[in-house]
Amino acid sequence: MQATAYTYDSETRTGSVLLDDGTPVPFDAPAFDAGGLRLLRPGQRVRIEVTGEGERRRITLVTLQTF
């Protein structure tokens, strides 16, 4: 699934992305670390993997979108 980086805190390695429909979804440090990234800037296109649905939806991976 693709999304756009919305917020990112480099100290906690947490943040949020915006899905293509505008829905914000937070991610935690383990999801960020799983992607092997060192930094994330708002506006970057990212690829995410999620588990669950609705209120239980959780991002498990955040990495850069590559073509």
C-alpha positions in Angstrom: 0.0 0.0 0.0 1.2 3.5 -0.7 0.9 6.6 1.4 2.5 10.0 2.0 4.7 10.8 5.0 2.8 13.4 7.1 4.7 13.7 10.4 8.0 12.2 11.8 9.8 12.6 15.1 13.5 11.6 14.7 14.0 11.3 18.4 11.2 8.7 18.9 11.2 7.4 15.3 7.4 7.7 15.3 5.0 9.6 13.1 2.1 9.3 10.7 1.3 8.9 7.1 -1.7 10.0 5.0 -3.4 7.3 3.0 -4.5 8.4 -0.5 -8.0 9.1 0.8 -6.5 11.6 3.3 -6.9 9.3 6.3 -4.0 9.8 8.8 -2.5 6.6 10.2 0.2 6.6 12.9 3.3 4.4 13.0 5.5 3.4 15.8 9.3 3.0 16.1 9.3 -0.8 15.3 7.4 -0.1 12.0 9.9 2.6 11.1 12.9 0.5 12.0 11.6 -2.5 10.0 12.0 -0.4 6.8 15.7 0.3 7.4 15.2 4.1 7.0 17.3 6.7 8.8 15.1 9.8 8.1 11.7 10.6 6.8 10.5 14.0 5.4 6.9 15.1 5.2 5.6 14.7 1.7 7.7 11.7 0.7 5.9 8.8 -0.9 6.3 5.7 1.2 5.2 2.1 1.0 3.5 0.7 4.1 2.4 -2.7 5.2 -0.6 -2.8 7.6 -2.4 -5.3 9.7 -6.0 -5.1 11.0 -8.8 -2.9 10.0 -10.5 0.2 11.3 -9.5 1.2 14.8 -7.3 -1.9 14.9 -5.3 -1.0 11.8 -1.6 -0.9 12.6 1.4 -0.1 10.3 4.0 -2.8 10.5 6.5 -1.4 7.9 7.4 2.0 6.5 9.9 2.2 3.6 10.5 4.5 0.6 8.4 3.9 -2.5 10.6 2.7 -5.3 9.6 2.4 -8.9 
